[in-house]
């Protein structure tokens, strides 16, 4: 037990109240208590022996209850997530295709089962069930790598690597995500559509790691390579998604003209594909393209434009057809836009919507937790967001 754990709770209350720049009167008003009550708590005259009261105080101070009690708070799911990422790293460090001895195939059932498991994992990802995907990924990677070592299932291997890269980007593990995307690209070589599919994740990895120029170059090269393909909905979806990724990279670099041109080009393809499809796990269509317009506007510093695209797009029927993960990720971006537009109340509301829709999107993504912390620090933020930030130990 460290020395801070031995301090009275009232001392911790006083410390965090001063740190949050709250007077005893303001703090008491937010709690619905008297200034005298606060003074007695901080001096240790009055004890805090009700969990509900501790939670209320922690919420106002925007800290975790465990921190208020003088303990280090690390939620069990955070520790489990870190362990899961370590297992994924170990799986990506295996070289089954190069080193493993071929095994007897027997029936095709193992490959069929693996294919179903990979599809199920993608479904979990698109519902933002990140912990479940983290748990499943190491076994899936080992299975598809063994299958590929025997000369089977290259498309399935690529699909598993793509899923892993997407997951790792969400978790903020960009370097490891780059390894997964690189493995996928190596496995896809020689198959233009597979290469194009992998380039989507490669662009995401590059953008997440601050390499917007490389993201734009890689996604544009892949898009133009398949631009003259058969014109099928799948090829159009991949090409359009890659153009969107390139546009977002251009916006990140401050090149608004290029971003607008690329999104307009993608919009033409989206009109041909239509709504409600998910070819190659892209969820590409007119609504997805307009959401990207808002994301580009936000990166270009146009918060009001980003808010306008958000409010225009989420009222469509097609909004509800997008994967849950896609919608919740957009709501986090919308919260950032409202915050930059000096509207923390609406930022808090859309962030709460994202948390109800897909809790892991807000609670497990480092980027989303950062937005949550920014919203919660504003005194005009909704109480529910301040409470959520306190519960998660985000400040």
Phi, psi and omega in degrees: 000128180274172187295328181294330180292339182275347180290147176298151180301322180302325178295321177294321178300313180298317181300310183288330177296315179295320180297326178276004178060044178249133172285164178300324182291314180297318179298317179297319180298319181291333178273344186076030180239177177269158177298324179297321179298316179298316181299319180292322177297313184292331178273355178083008178286324178249130180272157177249099185241012177246128182300320181299322179292318177300319180294320179297316179296315180300322180295316180295323180278354178059048175224166175284148179303323179297323178294320177301325180277359178086022180244152174285130182254121173223101182306147181301324182292331177293316178296318179297323178296316180298318178296320179296320178296323177298322178291323176296319177301318179296319180295322179288342179275355178276151180233061184301319185295327183269331190247333187288147175280139178303146178241159179294137183284324186063226178275172179277000185300316179304317179295320178298318180295318178299318179299317178294321181294320178295317178298319179296321179295322176298319179298317178299318179299316182289350171257012178059035175269067191297318181299322179292322178290321177302317181293325185277331190303314182301317179294321178296316180298316179298318181295312182288330177292321176294320179297316179292329178298332178271006177087016182243157163068039179297316177301324178292322177299315179299317181297319179293319178294319178300314178301315181297318179297317179299316179298313184294326176297317179299325183275001180080011180266069190291322181295318177291324176297323177297320178299316179297317179294321179295319176299318180297318181296319178298320180289333184273348186308132180097348179241100187307317181291322176295318178299317180297319179297318180293326182298335175299310179292325179298318177298320178296317180298313181298315179297317181295333181264011176081018182250066185295323180298314179295324178298314181295317181296314184293316183288323178294318180300317180291322180296313183289337178292328181253006183299330181261022180291193189288357179077014178291158178304324180295314180294319178297321180295318178294314181297315180296319178297320178295322176295321177297315178299319178295322179295318179295324177294319178297318178297320178299330179274358179086013181264083185293323182296313179297318179302314181295317181297317182292320178293322177298320178296319178295324180297324177297321177291322180297323179297327179284327180283319182087182184265162170081016181248162180217051180296130179055030179058041180256337185052036186279138177176180182304320181293317178299322179293319180290328173297322178294328176300318178294318179296320178295317179301320180296316179294333180274002177088010181260079183295320181294324176294320178296318178297318181298317179294322177300309185292331179285328190270322188285353178272354181282152174300323184294339176303318183286347179275346179289153176304146181305316181300319180297314181295315182295322177298320177297319181297326175297317176297322179296322177299319178297320180295314178298322180297317179290336176274010178062045177228071184295335179295313178290325176302316179295321182293316181289330176292322175295322176299317179297320181292323177290323183287316184207085185308321183296332179299323181269322191271339185245345178274122178305320181296321180288322178296327177295317177297317178303316180297319180296317180293315184295332180287342179282128182298344179269002181293149177299147181300326181296326179286321177298320179294318179298316179299319179295317180299322182273356182070030180260124180211000000 
